[in-house]
Amino acid sequence: MRDRELEKKLRLLELQLENWKKLHDLITYGLDKAKPIISSEQERQFTELRAYLLQETEHILRELGVLADLSGKTMNVLQRGVSIRAVRELPNEEVRRLETEWNAVFTKLGVVQGQLKARRKKLAGQTIFAYYADRLMRRTAPAH
Amino acid sequence: MVEVRQKRALSGKIPALKRATFLRNVDTRLLILNADPVFEDRALTMIETMEGVEKHVVRTLAEAVSVLIGENFDAFVVEGPAALALEQATNARQHFPSLKITCLLSERPAEESATAAEQQNIGMILNSHGSNRVYRGLAKFVGSLDKRAGTAAEGVDPCHSLIGNLNQFSAAEILQMSCLSQRSGRFTFKSSRGNSEIYLQHGSVRHAIYGSLEGEAAVAEIFRWRQGRFYFEEGIISQVQTVDRPWPHLLIDNLQKFDETLELAGG
């Protein structure tokens, strides 16, 4: 059995995580001590990723029920990372904060993804009838 | 559960009609191009409810091409405004001639665009219709995807004079080597995309076949494969001739086409 809502949440989460990882790749590139050249194409990709994340984050986090936990941290990362060049010029303390906040969001999203996948796996082994029968059996008896 | 159902299906414990529907829909892989999969997700939501359908969503054509080079998909679905979606689908068709492509259009396309798409074997579903109709269209499309043979595993046969993996040697490399040494025989390529054969005669490609494709179109398809196995059987000659051009011309043309595909994938 497939739960439409669950599938939607998983899709949103995958899209968010994918962009979040790509953002990390570009930030890491910017912070590379060997200081490779930052191309205009990379800056364009960075801006595009930020644009996706800025417009989608609030909606996705709300759908996943983690808006209160992650909204602030996500916005901090997106606001600090104006461009790859700007990330490179950040002071060390700011860079550490950026990495910590990126990691906090990544960790939480990863945990939620695991939980949703576990639910999907459980549901895959059930028929619609078994699902509703299970829900009926779990209903608590009204208090007298 | 899926495995149990699959076993039951194969052992004939479920009715034939259900079995056919079930087997057809097992692990159909769709690549979906949607520029805004978070907010414009009507069709995605429908696809998500289909059993046995695995999807991969990309936002740009460059991403789609890059994914298609590396992985095998049963079909490519392009979602968006009519003009843009048809243009992207046509573009993808140039690079992937045997791929099943359909467009989910947000409005009715111009007549000439629709005709051009039909000529290129690109399906169209109007996403502006009611949900049931769109769902039926999508389900029909997914149901029409015939599953090709999976990865074939064959042992070493003494009559195979050359055996190898495509991830180590590309089709272009081994064909070049065989043509230079004036070989005659049959190359069989086996991958998750299906099986194909190329027949050589005195160092020239005489015949090629891959699914419904024949001749140069089949050669072009095999040139893109980066995974799978191949073997060569010396002395098997084809009676049919579907390729007329000399090998160096074929090689240059196909390598050029592949470079263009890679360029597109690079964005």
Contacts between the chains, C-beta under 8 A, distances in Angstrom:
chain1	res1	chain2	res2	distance
A	2	B	48	7.1
A	2	B	49	5.7
A	2	B	50	8.0
A	2	B	51	6.4
A	4	B	45	6.5
A	4	B	48	6.5
A	4	B	49	5.4
A	7	B	45	7.8
A	7	B	48	3.7
A	7	B	49	7.1
A	8	B	41	7.4
A	8	B	45	6.1
A	8	B	48	6.5
A	11	B	37	7.1
A	11	B	41	7.6
A	11	B	44	6.5
A	11	B	48	6.6
A	11	B	57	7.0
A	12	B	38	6.3
A	14	B	57	7.8
A	15	B	37	6.0
A	15	B	38	6.3
A	15	B	57	6.8
A	41	B	267	7.7
A	52	B	59	7.8
A	56	B	38	4.6
A	56	B	39	7.8
A	59	B	38	6.4
A	59	B	39	7.5
A	60	B	38	6.7
A	124	B	1	5.7
A	124	B	2	6.6
A	125	B	1	4.1
A	126	B	1	7.7
